[in-house]
Amino acid sequence: MPKYFTFEIGDMVIVNDHSKNQIPYEVGKKGQIISTLEVSQYDYEVLLENGTLCRFREIELNKLYK
């Protein structure tokens, strides 16, 4: 079954409170989506503002609008 993504590559996002169980120290950080993942556990690879590359589920991210 194919995955459908809400966010596009290049979108700016912020990590929300849903990720506090997986990686609590990244909550509230901003980043940019650099790729989509076709795995069951994660949806996106995000490059955070501090240079860290992390994987997140869609529910753990909020899109930043300009």
VENSUL-V736231 format. One record per pair of residues at least 24 apart in sequence whose C-alpha atoms are under 7 Angstrom apart, sorted by sequence separation. I is the first residue (numbers start at 1). J is the second residue. If there is no record, write none. Layout:
i=I j=J
i=I j=J
This chain:
i=9 j=33
i=10 j=34
i=9 j=34
i=9 j=35
i=18 j=59
i=19 j=60
i=18 j=60
i=17 j=60
i=16 j=60
i=15 j=60
i=16 j=61
i=15 j=61
i=16 j=62
i=14 j=61
i=15 j=62
i=13 j=61
i=14 j=62
i=13 j=62
i=14 j=63
i=13 j=63
i=14 j=64
i=12 j=63
i=13 j=64
i=12 j=64
